[in-house]
Amino acid sequence: MTDIEEQVVVDDMLTEEKEVRKTGSVHFGEKGYNEILTGDNTVDISDTTWNEVFRTCCCHSPTEWAMIGVNMACVLFFLYWFIFALELLGTGAKVLTGCAAGGLFGGNTNPVASLIVGMLVTVLLQSSSTTTSIIVSLVGAGSITVEPAIYMVMGANIGTSVTNTIVAMGQMGNGDELERAFAGATVHDMFNFLSVLILFPLEIISSFLARMTAAIVRNWNPDPDGESSSGGIKTIISPVLDKIIISNSKIISSVADGGSCDEYYPTECIPSGTETYQACVKDGRVGLITCNKKTGECPLFFQEGATQQSDTTSGGIALLMGIIFLVLCLMGLVVVLKRMLLGASTRIIKKATAINGYVSMIIGCGVTMAVQSSSVTTSVLTPLVGVGMVSLDEMFPLTLGANIGTTITGILAAVVSDTTTAMQVALAHFFFNVFGICIWYPVPFMRRVPIAGAKALGRYTRWWRGFPFLYIAVAFFGIPLLLLGLSNLFISDSAALVCLGVILLIVLILGLAKTLWWWFRKDGASQTEMCFKRRQLKRDVYDRLVDEWDPLVRTVNNLKDHVGFEEDDAVAKADHVEKEVSDGTDDQLEDVVREDSVKEKDPTVSLLSA
């Protein structure tokens, strides 16, 4: 039985079950399930009781319990390697782009440049925690002041959301799942972009975050002898990850403070040939890849005598491995979750996940503090939104809680720092997210703005599956680099460059106004939709043609054999047409001759035309 026939049998069984169902609810895997989750339809759970939820979740036969145990073991297996892939991807990104990311910090003290630098560095390093720690070290060393550091932290808040956006692209094989997953991932983006849109100008005008945090830490005494918190999810991931690659964050901080990566190469171990932490890190010299301080061992990708190019190559390989692991684990996780949800009622799922938004924030905050990474929290939730276990409305407060959780982790780390500025920057990060939540969550009307934006982005992926690549390229690289270039023109000492910046800014404003006028007044939204759908249709037709070309050719050849079609028939027909052309004067018959001459060369074309 083919996969299509099996799916038809499953659909028929679910349809028969639905017909005898008293509630008439739609279950996972049935026709109409995706429409309910993706559309604006709401599931009525007013008559659903917790007793039904309990019986559905906890009342099973021994065989069913055994299958649930196997499925849960599979979920934990894929979840572990999924998180491992995230950490490997982030470590590879730090090694690959560490020197370039550190160089972005140099001399960028105007507000716009500081914001963009914080965003770009986080996108490159795939870690807001690393970016924040570099910012704190720069402030502590006096390289930058607190005010631009606050702008950089705002940018880091935006940059960290790119990770779960990339994770959502792992469900590109299913249009419905991709739409939901991408919306669930980009609701984080929408919140961060909108919060910066409001709080960034306010901070420029009033410096309210800098003033408030300065007042809070005025009488605070640093405790550099305290013990920093460690562990989290890295406790169980590090034993495997550290065998492969360990990034050296100190070199990134050194480059950000004006140093050079060339100072750390080639790597050296003293005595030579002894690759240990003591020989290579303490007595020798290491670059972007370092050794394990606790075990004293050096990872697989560490090499004595390595150059910067060889280390960045190793980082690129680790990054590629992380992406491959991420996609494979995501596919496995989604398959297992679908198997567990098959036949589950939407009423039961919605009732079980219908948690108060503020409670969801606490859960998101607690989970993030436990794993010490907001990217891990939101990235794990993204495929759950894709398969329909968690709705977009439920994802939003969990994401906000994750934002708060990662700032509290930063505050705990700042407690053991030796400067008050570290605590001030950590508090500014915390209050930025708190004020953003106060703006965009309590009032239902304001809450719908980021959710509506995320749903719109999800719809675009249905129209064209190449949209996620375009979105990441424009939102996280194109626009930030453009703004960074413009801001640097305005702070230039050359009057000509300042004038150029003014001209480019005017052109940018006029172009933005023209785009908005075209979008709203000239039906640009519909034109964009048609353009995306046309591109996707071409892609689908091409893929289908490639898949069906060989069967089509075999069918035509079988048909030729069945009807006894021979090439001599095509030649006789061509001679007949030539005779008609020679006797007639109609110019249109010449076109017929040209067309049939082509068919003469290819009997398959002649048969299809007939």
Disulfide bonds with the S-S distance in Angstrom:
Cys99-Cys261 1.66
Cys269-Cys280 1.88
Cys291-Cys298 2.01
